[in-house]
Structures are given as structure tokens and as C-alpha cells.
């Protein structure tokens, strides 16, 4: 029972780590995508001034 519980906890930790990494990657991709869209809409200079 003890080893089973430890295995579950370890797997859960791994899952949390992986989902955190994926979340970060998604956010970065979204930022880049948004930035590219702004460059197309507003031109390069105004896109750089926007947050």
C-alpha cells in the first residue's frame, strides 16, 4: 500500500510539472502569435510600442 501511494504521488508530481511546462509553452506561443498579428495590423513600429 505504501509503495502504491508513493507511486501515485510521484506520478501526480510529474503530471503537474508537465502541465506547467505546457502552459508556459502555450503562453509564449500566444505572445509571439499576438505580436506577429499586431505587426501585420499596425505595422512594425506601433507593434513594438504596444505591451
Beta strands, then each sheet from edge to edge (+ up, - down):
end
